[in-house]
Amino acid sequence: MFKKLKQTLFNDFPNFIRNIWKFRKALWNHHWWDYAGVLQFIETGVTDIAINIEKKGTEIPESRNKKVAKMQRVIEILKNIREDRYFDIVERELGRKYDFKLDFSENKNDSTAYNITNEISDEQRDFNNKFFDRVRKLEESEWHELWDILKGPKYGNYDPSKDWNEEYDGSGINSWWD
């Protein structure tokens, strides 16, 4: 009984307080109607694991560094999704900014409504379509990459005749422990 109380007071409770502080932004941003807070919980947790495995990990560097690299990629993808960075990424990639011109003019029939017109050239419209297609494809590919990294490889597909460090790529959240 005393051992359990001591464990709770000196280990579990302080860890709980540290976790409240660590996840405070995710807690603040979590809403039942939005997934961004959930992604922020994952990002915060993976960031904590990556930092501690990199600095304090006892695993051999070959596999530890692969894990940390995959964790860093997960963190980057989660930030891209949460902060909606895809427009900026595609602008840098294509070397041209997305351009649109919206004109909000008052509706003559209803003074509380506005007409929205988007008058752009055919060339700009074609570029905008290409731009949006690239944004959608990039976002979709990163979502797939995120879940593939978290899911990890099929361990049954490893070739036992090859070196483990050559086969293991660092993915699989179930292997991110030290």
C-alpha positions as CSV (number, residue, x, y, z in Angstrom):
1,M,0.0,0.0,0.0
2,F,2.8,2.5,1.0
3,K,4.8,1.5,-2.1
4,K,1.8,2.3,-4.4
5,L,1.1,5.6,-2.7
6,K,4.8,6.6,-3.0
7,Q,4.8,5.6,-6.7
8,T,1.7,7.8,-7.2
9,L,2.9,10.8,-5.3
10,F,6.5,10.9,-6.4
11,N,6.3,9.5,-10.0
12,D,2.9,9.4,-11.5
13,F,1.6,12.8,-10.3
14,P,4.7,14.8,-11.2
15,N,4.6,13.1,-14.6
16,F,1.0,14.0,-15.0
17,I,1.8,17.7,-14.3
18,R,4.7,17.6,-16.7
19,N,2.4,16.1,-19.4
20,I,-0.2,18.8,-18.8
21,W,2.5,21.4,-19.4
22,K,3.9,19.6,-22.4
23,F,0.6,19.1,-24.1
24,R,-0.9,22.4,-23.0
25,K,-1.2,23.8,-26.6
26,A,-2.8,20.6,-27.9
27,L,-5.2,20.7,-24.9
28,W,-6.0,24.3,-25.6
29,N,-6.6,23.7,-29.3
30,H,-8.6,20.5,-29.0
31,H,-12.2,20.7,-30.0
32,W,-14.6,17.9,-30.7
33,W,-15.4,19.3,-34.1
34,D,-11.9,19.7,-35.4
35,Y,-9.1,17.2,-35.9
36,A,-6.2,19.7,-35.7
37,G,-6.0,19.3,-31.9
38,V,-5.6,15.6,-32.3
39,L,-2.8,16.0,-34.8
40,Q,-1.1,18.4,-32.4
41,F,-1.3,15.8,-29.6
42,I,0.5,13.3,-32.0
43,E,3.0,16.0,-33.1
44,T,3.8,16.9,-29.4
45,G,4.1,13.3,-28.4
46,V,6.4,12.3,-31.3
47,T,8.5,15.4,-30.8
48,D,9.1,14.4,-27.2
49,I,10.0,10.9,-28.1
50,A,12.3,12.0,-30.9
51,I,14.2,14.5,-28.7
52,N,14.6,12.0,-25.9
53,I,15.6,9.1,-28.0
54,E,18.1,11.2,-29.9
55,K,19.7,12.6,-26.7
56,K,19.2,9.9,-24.1
57,G,18.6,6.8,-26.2
58,T,20.7,3.7,-25.5
59,E,20.0,2.0,-28.8
60,I,22.8,1.7,-31.4
61,P,23.1,4.8,-33.6
62,E,22.3,3.0,-36.9
63,S,18.7,2.1,-36.0
64,R,18.2,5.0,-33.5
65,N,19.1,7.6,-36.1
66,K,16.7,6.0,-38.6
67,K,13.9,6.2,-36.1
68,V,14.6,9.8,-35.2
69,A,14.7,10.8,-39.0
70,K,11.2,9.1,-39.5
71,M,9.9,10.9,-36.4
72,Q,11.2,14.3,-37.7
73,R,9.4,13.6,-41.0
74,V,6.2,12.8,-39.1
75,I,6.5,16.1,-37.2
76,E,7.1,18.0,-40.5
77,I,4.1,16.4,-42.2
78,L,1.9,17.1,-39.2
79,K,3.0,20.8,-39.2
80,N,2.3,21.0,-42.9
81,I,-1.2,19.7,-42.4
82,R,-2.1,21.7,-39.3
83,E,-0.6,24.9,-40.5
84,D,-1.8,24.4,-44.1
85,R,1.6,25.0,-45.6
86,Y,0.9,23.4,-49.0
87,F,0.3,26.7,-50.8
88,D,3.7,28.0,-49.7
89,I,5.4,24.7,-50.6
90,V,3.8,24.6,-54.1
91,E,4.6,28.3,-54.7
92,R,8.3,27.6,-54.0
93,E,8.2,24.4,-56.0
94,L,6.6,26.1,-59.1
95,G,8.5,29.4,-58.6
96,R,5.3,31.4,-59.0
97,K,2.6,32.6,-56.7
98,Y,-1.0,31.7,-56.9
99,D,-2.8,34.8,-58.1
100,F,-6.5,35.5,-57.9
101,K,-8.6,38.6,-58.1
102,L,-11.9,38.7,-56.3
103,D,-14.2,41.6,-56.6
104,F,-16.9,41.9,-53.9
105,S,-19.6,44.2,-55.2
106,E,-22.8,44.9,-53.5
107,N,-25.8,43.0,-54.9
108,K,-28.3,45.5,-56.4
109,N,-31.3,43.3,-55.4
110,D,-30.2,42.7,-51.8
111,S,-28.2,45.2,-49.8
112,T,-26.9,42.6,-47.4
113,A,-25.5,40.3,-50.1
114,Y,-22.4,40.7,-52.3
115,N,-21.6,39.5,-55.8
116,I,-18.2,37.8,-56.1
117,T,-16.5,37.9,-59.4
118,N,-13.2,36.4,-60.3
119,E,-11.9,37.9,-63.5
120,I,-8.6,36.4,-64.5
121,S,-6.9,35.5,-67.8
122,D,-7.1,32.0,-69.3
123,E,-3.4,31.6,-68.7
124,Q,-3.8,32.4,-65.0
125,R,-6.9,30.1,-64.8
126,D,-4.8,27.2,-66.3
127,F,-2.0,28.0,-63.8
128,N,-4.4,28.1,-60.9
129,N,-5.8,24.7,-61.9
130,K,-2.3,23.3,-62.2
131,F,-1.5,24.9,-58.8
132,F,-4.5,23.5,-57.0
133,D,-4.0,20.0,-58.5
134,R,-0.4,20.0,-57.2
135,V,-1.6,21.2,-53.7
136,R,-4.1,18.4,-53.6
137,K,-1.7,15.8,-54.8
138,L,1.0,16.9,-52.3
139,E,-1.4,17.0,-49.4
140,E,-2.8,13.6,-50.3
141,S,0.7,12.0,-50.7
142,E,1.8,13.4,-47.4
143,W,-1.3,12.0,-45.6
144,H,-0.4,8.6,-47.1
145,E,3.3,9.0,-46.2
146,L,2.3,9.9,-42.6
147,W,0.2,6.8,-42.1
148,D,2.8,4.6,-43.8
149,I,5.5,5.8,-41.5
150,L,3.3,5.4,-38.4
151,K,2.1,1.9,-39.6
152,G,5.6,0.8,-40.4
153,P,6.7,-2.1,-42.6
154,K,5.4,-5.6,-42.6
155,Y,7.9,-7.3,-40.4
156,G,7.1,-10.7,-42.0
157,N,8.6,-9.4,-45.3
158,Y,12.1,-9.0,-43.9
159,D,14.8,-11.1,-45.4
160,P,16.7,-12.9,-42.6
161,S,19.7,-13.3,-44.8
162,K,20.2,-9.5,-44.9
163,D,21.6,-7.3,-42.2
164,W,18.8,-5.9,-40.0
165,N,20.3,-2.3,-40.2
166,E,20.0,-2.5,-44.0
167,E,16.4,-3.7,-43.9
168,Y,15.0,-1.5,-41.1
169,D,14.0,2.0,-42.2
170,G,13.0,3.4,-38.9
171,S,9.3,3.5,-39.5
172,G,6.6,2.0,-37.3
173,I,5.4,3.8,-34.2
174,N,5.3,0.5,-32.4
175,S,9.1,0.4,-32.6
176,W,9.7,3.9,-31.4
177,W,10.8,3.1,-27.9
178,D,14.2,2.8,-26.2
